[in-house]
C-alpha cells in the first residue's frame, strides 16, 4: 500500500510539473495578451514592460496612392494610452495566434478586431517580432494593418 501511495505521489508531481510548465509559444502569447490587457486598463507600466528598449512600431494605412507605412515610438504609444480619457474603453480582441519560434526569436501573426466603448472601430492583423532576452520575451517590432472590412481572419 505504501509503495502505491509513493508511486501515486511521484506521478502526480511529475504530471503537475508538466502541466505547469509553459511552452515558449505560451510565453509569447502571454506577452501579447499582457500588452492588450494593459491597453484595456490603461496601465502604461504593464504595456512598457512587454517592449524592448528600442522597439519599433509601424502601421500600414491605405491611401489613394496605395499602402503607406507610418512609424511611431513606444513612448508616443504609451503617452496616447495614458492620456486616453478614463471613460473611453479600448479593446483589441485577438482572434487567433499563429506563433513560430526559432531559438530566441519568435514571430506571431494575430488577426484582431478593435472596439472603442464597445463599438467596432476597425480590424486587421498584427505581426509581432519578439526576442527572448535574459528577462524573458520582449516585443522588438510590431506592424499592423487596419481596415473597416472585410474582417475575416
N, C-alpha and C positions, 0 to 999 in steps of 0.2 A: 504494500500500500504506500509506503514511504517513497519508494522508487517512482511510482506513478505520479505522486504529488510533485516530486522534484522534476521529473520529465515535463509535467504539465507547466510548471513554473518556467523552465528553460524555454519551452516552445512559445509560451505566452510572451516572455521577454523578447525573444528573437523576432516574433511577428509584430509586436508593438513597435520595435525599433524600425522595422521595415516600413510600417505604416506611417511613422512619424518623420522619417527621413524625406526631405523634399528633393525632387529631381531638379536638375538645372532648369528644365522647362517650367516647372512650378515656381522656381525662384524668379525667373524672368517675368512670368505672368504676375507674380506678386508685386514686382517693381512697377509695372504698368498700372495695375489696379491701385496701388498706393498713390500714383500720380493723379488719377481721376477721382479717387476718394478725397484727396487733398483739394482738388478743384471744387468738388461739391461742398466741402466745409470751409473753403477759402483759407485753408491752412497753408500759408506760404512756406513755412519751415518744412512741412511734410513734402511739399512739392519740390523744394530746393534739394532735399536730401536724395532724390532719385536721379539727379543730373550730375554728370562730371563737371568739373570746374570750367571747362572750355567747350561745353556742349553747343551744338548748332541746331537752330530751329528754323524750318522753312515750310512754306505752304505754296501750293500751286493754285493760282487763280486764273480763271478763264477770262479773256478779254476778246474784243473784236479782232485783234491781231493774233489770237491763239493763246496758248498757255504762257503765263508769266510766273516766274519763281520769285516769291517775296521772302526775304530773310528777316529774322528777329533774334533777339537775345533772351536768354533765360531771365536776366534781371528785369527786362521790359515785360516779359510774360508774368513774372511774379508781381510786378507793380500793377499790371492790369487786373490780375485776380484779386490782389489785396485791396484794390480800390473799387471793386465791384460793390454796388450798394448791398447792404445786408438783406434786403427783401428780394434781391434778384438771385434766383436759383439756376445754377449752371449744371447740366447733367449730360455728360458724354457717356453713351451706352455702347459698350463694345459688344459686337455681335458674334465675333469669332476670333480665335487666336491661332495663327499658324506660326510656329516658332521653330527655328533651325539654329543649331548650336555647333560650333567647331572650337573646342578648347575654350579660350577666354573670350570668344566673340559670339554674339547672338544677333539674330535678326528676327523681328516679329512683324507680321502683317496683320493688321486689325481693322476690319471694316467696322464702321460706327454710325450711330445716329446721334445728333446733338440737339438738346432741348433747352430752352430758356423759359423758366417759370412754367414748365410742363408743356409748353408749346413747341412743336417741331421747328427747328431752325434750318438745319442742313444735315447732309450725310457725306460720307466719303470713306477713305481708307487712310490709316496711319501706317507709316513704315518706320519702325524703330531700329536703330543700331545700338547695341549695348556691349560693354566690355566688363569683364569680371576683374575688378581690382581687389586689392587686399581686403578692403572693407565690404566687398560684395559687388553685385551687378549695378552698373550705372548707365544711364542713357547718355550716349555721346552725340547722337544725331537723331532727329526726327523730321520727317517731311510728311505732309498730308495733302489730300485732295479735299475739295469742298464743292458740293453741288446740292441743288434742291431736289433733283430726281435724275435718273432712276436710282433708287436706293437699295437695290438687291445686292447682298454681299457676293 
